[in-house]
Amino acid sequence: MDISTNKQAYFNYQILEIYEAGVELKGFEVKAIKTGHINLSGSYAIVKNNQLWLLNADIPPYQPKNTPPNYDFKRTRRLLLKAAEIKNLIGRVKEKGLTLVPLKVYTKNRRIKIEIGLAKSKKEYDKREIIKKREVQRQIREKFRG
């Protein structure tokens, strides 16, 4: 079941490969995510010390009064992947212009998983072209309705 999708990632990046990763979370973060309280926009993943880390993913507290006082909404969280996948990603991320972007968060067998995309940034003219196509499609739909 999908919990959250990063629509901006699909608009801003061309997704080359997709990986499924687990996320190291605290108990109250799990409850917050399962109720849909997560924001992936502006977040990204990095490789540090042969581990994958998720940065800037915003998880507000499930119950603010029961949350520890020093809780950081945007704390860095470790992503759980197989060692071979991480080694592959280390090599790929070193290529020019490639980055790791979270695409969506979902549950699988009662566990929270995150879909990470190896992505290449789109050029400005590619984005404009997509917007033009959407506008034309919208106008066509309006003509057929009315």
Sequence and secondary structure as in RCSB ss.txt:
>XXXX:A:sequence
MDISTNKQAYFNYQILEIYEAGVELKGFEVKAIKTGHINLSGSYAIVKNNQLWLLNADIPPYQPKNTPPNYDFKR
TRRLLLKAAEIKNLIGRVKEKGLTLVPLKVYTKNRRIKIEIGLAKSKKEYDKREIIKKREVQRQIREKFRG
>XXXX:A:secstr
 EEEE HHHHHHEEEEEEEEEEE   HHHHHHHHTT  B TT EEEEETTEEEEES B   SSGGGS TT  TT 
 EEEE  HHHHHHHHHHHTSTTEEEEEEEEEEETTEEEEEEEEEEE  HHHHHHHHHHHHHHHHHHHHHH 
